[in-house]
Amino acid sequence: MIRKSILILTILIISCKTENKKTEFIEKQISVANTISETEEIDYWQHSEFKVTRSNNENGKQITIDSLHFDILKRYFKTDSTKLLFVQYDDFVNDTIIYKKYYKNGNLKEIKKYTYRKFIPIGNWTYYNSDGTIKKTIDHSLKYKVSFQKAMGLVKENGIKKPYETQIYKDSLYWEIMNWKNVEFDTISNEGIDQGKGILINRENGNIEKVERKRKWVT
């Protein structure tokens, strides 16, 4: 009975240590996420429910961290599984992606930022030489008077709830930022209807138009 109790206690201790290491791992990755929403602290990066998946195939070693509000993907060089090739942070709630690619010597090669669902380039893109010096930068926020970051501020002011879905509307003149909710789903046909509320933001003068739409989809 004593041996059985000791065994159970040992398993519990090992389990706790494994979970602690798992939590430390995710927090370490999250601490360098450098999310797009620079004006906002995002506590869901510390969400307790996440899954870590590891694989190694013809594309090289890969680690995926999957949670309700974000994904983190890390891939390593095929020829050296200890060297990080790139890491990508997908922020579902704020509709943003940060992509960081590395040289084999460990130095950054490039940093890019997109909207998550439509892959619209946003913010500063930076390209580096292998010695760590900056090769060139592209500031996508300068393309229009109302940048993506400014648009996010207007969205908050107008009470649009997260998660957001962002796209460029009407020949690139408007930011369309919507919050979609499923209102109908047919389990037989796998068809659904979403109700969206959001705003159109003129990217030249900042004028705002509130919109409501419905969309149909099939899985």
C-alpha positions in Angstrom: 0.0 0.0 0.0 2.9 2.3 0.9 4.7 1.5 -2.4 1.5 2.2 -4.3 1.1 5.6 -2.6 4.7 6.5 -3.4 4.2 5.5 -7.0 1.0 7.6 -7.3 2.8 10.6 -5.7 5.8 10.2 -8.0 3.5 10.2 -11.1 1.7 13.3 -9.8 5.1 15.1 -9.3 6.3 14.2 -12.8 3.0 15.3 -14.3 3.2 18.7 -12.5 6.8 19.2 -13.6 5.8 18.4 -17.2 2.9 20.9 -17.1 5.2 23.5 -15.6 7.8 23.0 -18.3 5.0 23.2 -20.9 3.8 26.5 -19.4 7.3 27.9 -19.2 7.8 27.0 -22.9 4.6 28.8 -24.1 5.3 31.9 -22.0 8.8 32.1 -23.3 7.5 32.1 -26.9 4.7 34.5 -26.0 7.1 37.0 -24.4 8.7 37.6 -27.8 5.5 37.7 -29.8 5.6 41.5 -30.2 1.9 41.6 -31.2 0.6 44.1 -33.7 -1.6 45.7 -31.2 1.2 47.8 -29.7 -1.2 50.0 -27.7 -2.9 47.1 -25.9 -1.9 44.4 -23.5 -3.3 41.1 -24.7 -3.7 38.8 -21.7 -5.1 35.9 -23.8 -1.5 35.2 -25.0 -1.3 33.7 -21.5 -4.5 31.6 -22.0 -4.2 28.3 -20.0 -5.8 26.1 -22.7 -3.3 25.3 -25.4 -1.9 22.3 -27.3 1.7 21.8 -28.3 2.3 19.6 -31.3 5.7 18.5 -32.5 6.5 16.9 -35.9 9.5 16.1 -38.1 8.9 15.4 -41.8 10.3 16.3 -45.3 9.8 20.0 -44.4 11.9 19.7 -41.3 11.1 19.9 -37.6 8.0 21.9 -36.6 6.4 22.9 -33.4 2.8 24.2 -33.3 1.2 25.9 -30.3 -2.6 25.9 -30.8 -5.0 27.9 -28.6 -8.5 29.4 -28.8 -7.2 32.9 -29.5 -3.8 32.3 -31.2 -1.5 29.9 -33.0 2.3 29.9 -32.9 4.2 28.0 -35.6 7.9 27.4 -35.4 9.8 25.6 -38.2 13.5 24.7 -38.3 16.0 24.2 -41.1 15.8 20.8 -42.8 19.5 20.4 -42.7 19.8 21.4 -39.0 16.9 20.8 -36.7 18.5 23.0 -34.0 18.4 26.1 -36.1 15.1 28.1 -36.3 14.0 29.0 -39.8 10.9 31.0 -39.0 8.2 31.6 -36.4 4.7 32.9 -37.1 2.3 34.3 -34.6 -1.4 34.2 -35.7 -3.6 36.5 -33.6 -7.2 35.5 -34.3 -8.9 38.1 -32.2 -7.1 41.2 -33.6 -6.8 39.7 -37.1 -3.1 40.0 -37.3 0.0 37.9 -38.2 3.7 38.5 -37.3 6.2 36.5 -39.4 9.9 36.3 -38.4 12.4 34.5 -40.6 16.0 33.7 -39.6 19.4 33.1 -41.1 21.1 29.9 -40.1 23.5 31.8 -37.9 20.5 32.8 -35.8 20.2 36.4 -36.9 16.9 37.8 -38.1 16.4 37.8 -41.9 13.0 39.5 -42.1 10.0 40.6 -40.1 6.6 41.0 -41.8 3.1 41.9 -40.5 -0.2 41.0 -42.1 -3.9 40.9 -41.4 -4.7 37.3 -40.5 -7.7 36.5 -42.7 -6.9 38.5 -45.8 -3.1 38.7 -45.7 -3.1 42.5 -46.2 0.4 43.9 -45.6 0.5 46.2 -42.5 3.0 48.0 -40.3 6.7 48.0 -40.7 8.5 45.3 -42.7 12.2 45.0 -42.0 14.8 43.0 -44.0 18.2 42.2 -42.5 21.6 41.2 -43.8 23.1 38.1 -42.4 25.4 40.1 -40.1 22.3 41.6 -38.4 22.4 45.0 -40.1 19.2 46.4 -41.7 19.0 45.9 -45.5 15.8 47.8 -46.0 12.5 48.7 -44.4 9.0 49.1 -45.9 6.4 51.1 -43.9 3.0 50.0 -45.1 1.3 52.5 -42.7 2.5 55.3 -44.9 0.5 54.1 -47.9 -2.7 55.7 -46.7 -3.4 58.5 -44.3 -5.4 56.1 -42.1 -3.1 53.2 -41.3 -4.2 49.8 -40.0 -3.2 50.8 -36.5 -5.2 54.1 -36.7 -8.1 52.1 -38.0 -7.9 49.8 -35.0 -8.3 52.9 -32.7 -11.4 54.0 -34.6 -12.9 50.5 -34.4 -12.5 50.6 -30.6 -14.0 54.1 -30.4 -17.0 52.9 -32.4 -17.7 49.9 -30.2 -17.0 47.2 -32.6 -16.4 44.0 -30.7 -13.6 41.5 -31.2 -12.8 39.3 -32.9 -12.2 41.4 -36.0 -12.1 40.5 -39.7 -10.4 43.0 -41.8 -10.4 43.5 -45.6 -9.8 46.2 -48.1 -13.1 47.4 -49.7 -14.2 49.3 -52.8 -10.9 49.5 -54.8 -8.7 49.8 -51.7 -10.4 53.1 -50.6 -11.8 51.7 -47.4 -10.9 49.5 -44.5 -13.8 47.2 -43.8 -13.6 45.8 -40.2 -16.3 43.4 -39.2 -17.3 41.3 -36.2 -19.1 38.2 -37.4 -21.3 35.9 -35.5 -23.0 32.7 -36.6 -26.7 32.9 -36.4 -27.8 29.9 -38.4 -26.4 26.4 -39.2 -27.9 23.4 -40.9 -26.2 20.2 -39.8 -27.5 18.3 -42.8 -26.3 20.6 -45.6 -23.4 22.0 -43.5 -24.6 25.5 -44.6 -24.4 28.5 -42.3 -25.3 32.1 -42.1 -23.2 34.8 -40.3 -24.4 38.2 -39.1 -21.8 40.9 -39.3 -21.6 44.3 -37.7 -18.8 46.7 -38.4 -17.5 49.9 -40.0 -16.1 51.1 -43.3 -13.2 53.6 -42.7 -12.1 55.8 -45.6 -8.3 55.3 -45.8 -7.8 58.8 -47.0 -9.9 61.0 -44.8 -11.0 58.7 -41.9 -14.7 59.1 -42.5 -16.7 56.2 -41.0 -19.8 54.4 -42.2 -21.4 51.8 -40.0 -22.5 48.6 -41.8 -24.4 45.4 -41.2 -24.2 42.4 -43.5 -25.0 38.7 -43.7 -23.0 36.0 -45.4 -23.6 32.4 -46.3 -21.0 29.7 -46.2 -20.6 25.9 -46.6 -18.2 23.6 -44.8 
